[in-house]
């Protein structure tokens, strides 16, 4: 079994042995595991760029000066990252080379190699059809990164960001949109969603294949599905404008 795991240690309650105990239990259950090891502090914002990109150009001149060059040994700067950091120091692990959205995994080298600058969801695509599962262990549904691949399959607008690498600043296309509406997909997974209450949190376990299929079909049927309800959300509002623009263009062509 291969698992894409998202784990919040601070929400698991009092766990003797901490992150190492949780990781050990996970690796005793699954043959292959990967987890996000994102490094947002490699990001820079240029002075100019594509329109409607949900970013304010020229707004991070001071922040750009403190950006770091991505390396495979760089620790993640995700909050609550103790378990993925324990995995990152585990023997024989591999890490993809995306400078912002890297994943660290055990036994999933081939999948991780498929995540590239141009295909930031390549590792997710490589696991479709391979009996892979997604685990949200105390983590919020908004942390379910695989849903961004479903958005891409459905043709939803994504974004462009930039990051520092040893070869200089690189463009990172297909950057994900806002995930705060992802909890809405849970109502559509029906019998394919497994959940349990632990302490004060709900853990979710779901088939990757079913998740991608259901979510991408939902968005194809209704392009506004899974967007958040925050009126000031720049990324979701940019997606809504793109939908309206596409709809207007299609209406004009038909007339």
C-alpha positions as CSV (number, residue, x, y, z in Angstrom):
1,X,0.0,0.0,0.0
2,X,1.2,3.5,-0.9
3,X,0.0,6.4,1.3
4,X,0.1,10.2,0.8
5,X,0.1,11.3,4.4
6,X,-0.8,14.7,5.9
7,X,-0.3,14.6,9.7
8,X,-0.8,17.2,12.4
9,X,1.1,16.0,15.5
10,X,-0.1,18.9,17.7
11,X,-3.7,17.7,17.2
12,X,-3.0,14.1,18.0
13,X,-3.0,14.6,21.8
14,X,-0.4,13.4,24.2
15,X,1.7,10.9,22.1
16,X,4.5,9.1,23.9
17,X,7.6,9.3,21.7
18,X,6.2,12.1,19.6
19,X,6.9,12.3,15.9
20,X,9.1,9.2,15.8
21,X,6.4,7.0,17.3
22,X,3.8,8.3,14.9
23,X,6.1,7.8,11.9
24,X,7.0,4.3,13.1
25,X,3.4,3.3,13.4
26,X,2.7,4.6,9.9
27,X,5.7,2.8,8.3
28,X,4.7,-0.4,10.1
29,X,1.3,-0.2,8.3
30,X,2.2,1.1,4.9
31,X,4.9,-0.2,2.5
32,X,5.4,3.2,0.8
33,X,4.8,6.7,2.2
34,X,5.2,10.3,1.0
35,X,4.5,13.6,2.8
36,X,4.7,17.2,1.8
37,X,8.0,19.0,2.7
38,X,7.2,22.4,1.3
39,X,9.7,25.3,1.4
40,X,7.9,28.6,0.9
41,X,10.9,30.6,2.0
42,X,12.5,30.0,-1.4
43,X,9.8,32.1,-3.0
44,X,10.4,35.5,-4.5
45,X,8.0,38.0,-6.1
46,X,9.1,39.9,-9.2
47,X,8.4,43.4,-10.2
48,X,6.2,42.3,-13.2
49,X,4.4,39.1,-14.2
50,X,1.3,37.6,-15.7
51,X,-2.1,39.3,-15.2
52,X,-4.7,38.1,-12.7
53,X,-2.1,36.0,-10.9
54,X,-3.3,36.6,-7.3
55,X,0.0,38.3,-6.4
56,X,1.0,41.9,-5.9
57,X,4.1,42.5,-8.0
58,X,6.9,44.5,-6.5
59,X,5.5,44.0,-3.0
60,X,8.2,41.8,-1.5
61,X,11.5,43.6,-2.2
62,X,12.7,43.2,1.4
63,X,11.3,39.7,1.7
64,X,13.1,38.7,-1.5
65,X,16.4,39.6,0.1
66,X,15.8,36.9,2.8
67,X,14.7,34.2,0.4
68,X,16.8,31.0,0.4
69,X,18.1,28.8,-2.3
70,X,16.4,25.4,-2.4
71,X,18.5,22.4,-1.7
72,X,17.4,18.8,-1.0
73,X,18.6,19.1,2.6
74,X,16.5,22.2,3.4
75,X,14.0,21.6,6.2
76,X,10.4,22.2,5.5
77,X,8.8,25.4,6.7
78,X,5.3,24.0,7.0
79,X,3.8,24.5,10.4
80,X,3.4,21.4,12.6
81,X,6.0,19.6,10.5
82,X,7.6,17.3,13.1
83,X,6.5,14.0,11.4
84,X,7.7,14.9,7.9
85,X,11.0,16.1,9.4
86,X,11.3,12.8,11.1
87,X,10.7,11.1,7.7
88,X,13.2,13.5,6.0
89,X,15.9,12.2,8.3
90,X,14.9,8.5,7.9
91,X,17.3,6.2,6.0
92,X,16.9,5.7,2.3
93,X,14.3,8.4,1.7
94,X,14.0,10.4,-1.5
95,X,12.8,14.0,-2.1
96,X,11.5,15.6,-5.2
97,X,13.2,18.6,-6.5
98,X,10.4,21.1,-6.8
99,X,11.8,24.3,-5.1
100,X,8.5,25.1,-3.3
101,X,6.3,22.1,-3.3
102,X,8.7,19.2,-2.8
103,X,7.5,15.9,-1.3
104,X,9.6,13.4,0.8
105,X,9.0,9.7,0.5
106,X,10.1,6.2,1.2
107,X,9.8,3.6,-1.5
108,X,8.3,6.0,-4.0
109,X,11.4,7.2,-5.9
110,X,9.8,6.8,-9.3
111,X,6.7,8.8,-8.4
112,X,8.8,11.6,-6.8
113,X,10.9,11.9,-9.9
114,X,7.8,12.7,-11.8
115,X,7.2,15.9,-9.9
116,X,9.0,18.6,-11.9
117,X,8.8,22.4,-12.3
118,X,6.4,22.0,-15.3
119,X,4.4,19.2,-13.6
120,X,4.1,19.9,-9.9
121,X,1.5,17.2,-9.6
122,X,3.4,14.6,-11.6
123,X,4.0,12.5,-8.5
124,X,0.3,12.4,-7.7
125,X,-0.5,11.5,-11.3
126,X,2.1,8.7,-11.1
127,X,0.3,7.2,-8.1
128,X,-3.1,7.1,-9.8
129,X,-4.0,3.5,-10.7
130,X,-1.5,2.2,-8.1
131,X,-3.8,1.4,-5.2
132,X,-2.7,4.6,-3.4
133,X,-4.5,6.2,-0.5
134,X,-4.6,9.6,1.1
135,X,-4.4,9.9,4.9
136,X,-5.4,13.0,6.8
137,X,-4.2,12.2,10.3
138,X,-5.5,15.2,12.4
139,X,-4.8,17.3,9.3
140,X,-7.5,19.5,7.8
141,X,-9.2,18.7,4.5
142,X,-7.5,21.9,3.1
143,X,-4.2,20.1,3.4
144,X,-5.3,17.4,0.9
145,X,-2.7,18.5,-1.8
146,X,-3.9,15.8,-4.2
147,X,-7.0,17.8,-4.9
148,X,-4.9,20.4,-6.7
149,X,-4.2,17.7,-9.3
150,X,-7.9,17.2,-9.7
151,X,-8.3,20.9,-10.3
152,X,-5.7,20.8,-13.0
153,X,-7.4,17.8,-14.7
154,X,-10.7,19.7,-14.7
155,X,-9.0,22.7,-16.4
156,X,-9.2,25.1,-13.4
157,X,-7.0,28.2,-13.6
158,X,-3.8,27.9,-11.5
159,X,-1.0,30.4,-10.9
160,X,2.6,31.2,-11.5
161,X,5.2,31.6,-8.7
162,X,8.9,32.0,-8.6
163,X,11.6,30.4,-6.5
164,X,15.4,30.5,-5.9
165,X,17.4,27.5,-7.0
166,X,21.2,26.9,-7.4
167,X,20.7,27.9,-11.1
168,X,18.9,31.2,-10.2
169,X,15.3,32.3,-10.1
170,X,13.0,29.8,-11.8
171,X,9.3,30.1,-12.8
172,X,7.0,27.6,-11.2
173,X,3.8,27.2,-13.3
174,X,0.6,25.5,-12.2
175,X,0.9,26.7,-8.7
176,X,-2.2,25.7,-6.7
177,X,-5.1,27.8,-5.8
178,X,-6.9,28.2,-2.5
179,X,-7.6,24.9,-0.7
180,X,-10.0,26.3,2.0
181,X,-13.1,24.9,0.1
182,X,-11.7,21.3,-0.1
183,X,-13.8,20.1,2.8
184,X,-16.8,20.2,0.5
185,X,-15.5,17.2,-1.5
186,X,-16.0,14.9,1.6
187,X,-19.8,15.0,1.1
188,X,-19.4,13.4,-2.3
189,X,-17.0,10.5,-1.6
190,X,-19.8,8.5,0.0
191,X,-18.9,4.9,0.9
192,X,-15.3,5.5,-0.3
193,X,-14.4,7.7,2.6
194,X,-13.3,6.2,5.9
195,X,-13.2,8.3,9.0
196,X,-12.7,8.0,12.7
197,X,-12.6,10.3,15.7
198,X,-9.4,10.4,17.7
199,X,-9.1,12.8,20.7
200,X,-10.9,15.9,19.3
201,X,-10.0,15.4,15.7
202,X,-11.4,13.4,12.7
203,X,-9.0,11.3,10.7
204,X,-9.8,10.6,7.1
205,X,-8.6,7.8,4.8
206,X,-9.6,7.7,1.1
207,X,-8.7,6.1,-2.2
208,X,-6.6,8.4,-4.3
209,X,-8.2,7.2,-7.5
210,X,-11.7,7.8,-6.2
211,X,-10.8,11.2,-4.8
212,X,-9.3,12.4,-8.1
213,X,-12.2,11.1,-10.2
214,X,-14.9,12.5,-8.0
215,X,-13.3,15.9,-7.5
216,X,-12.3,16.5,-11.1
217,X,-15.8,15.5,-12.3
218,X,-17.4,17.8,-9.7
219,X,-15.4,20.7,-11.1
220,X,-16.1,19.8,-14.7
221,X,-19.9,19.8,-13.9
222,X,-19.7,23.0,-11.9
223,X,-16.5,25.0,-12.3
224,X,-17.2,26.9,-9.1
225,X,-17.1,23.7,-6.9
226,X,-14.6,23.5,-4.1
227,X,-13.8,27.2,-4.1
228,X,-13.8,28.9,-0.7
229,X,-16.5,31.3,0.5
230,X,-14.2,34.1,1.7
231,X,-15.1,37.2,-0.3
232,X,-11.6,38.6,-0.2
233,X,-9.8,35.4,-1.3
234,X,-7.5,36.6,-4.2
235,X,-6.9,33.1,-5.6
236,X,-10.6,32.0,-5.6
237,X,-11.7,35.4,-7.0
238,X,-9.1,35.1,-9.8
239,X,-10.6,31.6,-10.6
240,X,-14.1,33.0,-10.7
241,X,-13.0,35.7,-13.1
242,X,-11.4,33.2,-15.3
243,X,-14.6,31.1,-15.3
244,X,-16.8,34.1,-16.2
245,X,-14.3,35.1,-18.9
246,X,-14.4,31.6,-20.5
247,X,-18.2,31.5,-20.3
248,X,-18.5,34.9,-21.9
249,X,-16.1,33.9,-24.7
250,X,-18.0,30.7,-25.4
251,X,-21.3,32.6,-25.5
252,X,-19.9,35.1,-27.9
253,X,-18.6,32.3,-30.2
254,X,-22.0,30.6,-30.2
255,X,-23.8,33.8,-31.1
